[in-house]
Amino acid sequence: MNDQSVTCPQCGHQFSLSLELKKHLEAEQEAKFSAKIAELEKQKAAESKKIEEAQKKLEAEKQKLQKATSDLDQKVAEKLESEKRKMWAVAQEKALEKVQKEEALKIKNLEAIN
């Protein structure tokens, strides 16, 4: 670029026109870039907040699912224990009936012998 000088009509100071133009253009670009960076940082903060909220929601759902699973496991264990007790009671009752029938048969056989 041709280095042209401009003289201030008031003070007589000379300055380089290309240097001043360069400074002006750099200042404009810096302002644009700063604004763009600020906008991108704002967008990043908003996205980070959304991600954080989604993670919190996911963690809450995970806790809810774990509690439901735990409650279901407890109910299944209780039902299993109840069924075991019922089956044990039925088995004992059948065993008692069998012993009573065998004893009654023995008594009947002894009475038949006598």
C-alpha positions as CSV (number, residue, x, y, z in Angstrom):
1,M,0.0,0.0,0.0
2,N,1.3,3.5,-0.8
3,D,2.2,5.2,2.5
4,Q,0.5,8.6,2.3
5,S,0.8,11.1,5.0
6,V,-2.0,13.4,6.2
7,T,-1.3,16.7,8.0
8,C,-3.7,17.9,10.7
9,P,-4.9,21.4,9.8
10,Q,-5.1,22.4,13.4
11,C,-1.8,21.2,14.9
12,G,0.2,20.5,11.8
13,H,1.0,16.9,13.0
14,Q,1.6,14.5,10.2
15,F,0.5,10.9,10.4
16,S,0.5,7.9,8.1
17,L,-2.8,7.3,6.4
18,S,-2.2,3.6,5.8
19,L,-1.3,3.1,9.5
20,E,-4.4,4.9,10.7
21,L,-6.5,2.9,8.3
22,K,-4.9,-0.3,9.5
23,K,-5.6,0.6,13.1
24,H,-9.2,1.4,12.3
25,L,-9.7,-1.8,10.5
26,E,-8.1,-3.9,13.2
27,A,-10.2,-2.2,15.8
28,E,-13.4,-3.0,13.8
29,Q,-12.4,-6.6,13.4
30,E,-11.4,-6.9,17.1
31,A,-14.8,-5.6,18.1
32,K,-16.6,-8.0,15.7
33,F,-14.5,-11.0,17.0
34,S,-15.1,-10.0,20.6
35,A,-18.8,-9.8,20.0
36,K,-18.8,-13.2,18.3
37,I,-16.8,-14.7,21.1
38,A,-19.1,-13.3,23.7
39,E,-22.1,-14.7,21.7
40,L,-20.5,-18.1,21.4
41,E,-19.6,-18.2,25.1
42,K,-23.2,-17.3,25.9
43,Q,-24.4,-20.2,23.7
44,K,-21.9,-22.5,25.3
45,A,-23.1,-21.6,28.8
46,A,-26.7,-22.2,27.7
47,E,-25.8,-25.6,26.2
48,S,-23.9,-26.5,29.4
49,K,-26.9,-25.6,31.5
50,K,-29.1,-27.8,29.3
51,I,-26.7,-30.6,29.6
52,E,-26.5,-30.2,33.3
53,E,-30.3,-30.2,33.6
54,A,-30.6,-33.3,31.4
55,Q,-28.0,-35.0,33.6
56,K,-29.9,-34.1,36.8
57,K,-33.1,-35.4,35.2
58,L,-31.4,-38.6,34.1
59,E,-29.9,-39.1,37.6
60,A,-33.4,-38.6,39.2
61,E,-34.9,-41.1,36.8
62,K,-32.1,-43.5,37.6
63,Q,-32.8,-43.1,41.3
64,K,-36.5,-43.7,40.7
65,L,-35.8,-46.8,38.7
66,Q,-33.4,-48.2,41.3
67,K,-36.0,-47.6,44.0
68,A,-38.7,-49.3,41.9
69,T,-36.4,-52.2,41.3
70,S,-35.5,-52.5,45.0
71,D,-39.2,-52.4,45.9
72,L,-40.0,-55.1,43.4
73,D,-37.2,-57.2,44.6
74,Q,-38.5,-56.9,48.2
75,K,-42.0,-57.8,47.1
76,V,-40.8,-60.8,45.2
77,A,-38.7,-62.0,48.2
78,E,-41.7,-61.6,50.5
79,K,-44.0,-63.5,48.1
80,L,-41.4,-66.2,47.7
81,E,-41.1,-66.6,51.5
82,S,-44.9,-66.7,51.9
83,E,-45.2,-69.4,49.2
84,K,-42.4,-71.4,50.9
85,R,-44.3,-71.3,54.2
86,K,-47.5,-72.4,52.5
87,M,-45.8,-75.2,50.8
88,W,-44.1,-76.3,54.0
89,A,-47.4,-76.2,55.8
90,V,-49.0,-78.4,53.1
91,A,-46.1,-80.8,53.1
92,Q,-46.3,-81.1,56.9
93,E,-50.0,-81.7,56.8
94,K,-49.7,-84.4,54.1
95,A,-46.9,-86.1,56.1
96,L,-49.1,-86.0,59.2
97,E,-52.0,-87.5,57.3
98,K,-49.8,-90.2,55.9
99,V,-48.4,-91.1,59.3
100,Q,-52.0,-91.1,60.8
101,K,-53.2,-93.4,58.0
102,E,-50.2,-95.7,58.5
103,E,-50.9,-95.8,62.3
104,A,-54.6,-96.4,61.7
105,L,-53.7,-99.2,59.4
106,K,-51.3,-100.8,61.9
107,I,-54.0,-100.5,64.6
108,K,-56.5,-102.1,62.3
109,N,-54.1,-104.9,61.4
110,L,-53.4,-105.5,65.1
111,E,-57.1,-105.6,65.9
112,A,-57.6,-108.0,63.1
113,I,-54.9,-110.3,64.4
114,N,-56.3,-110.3,67.9
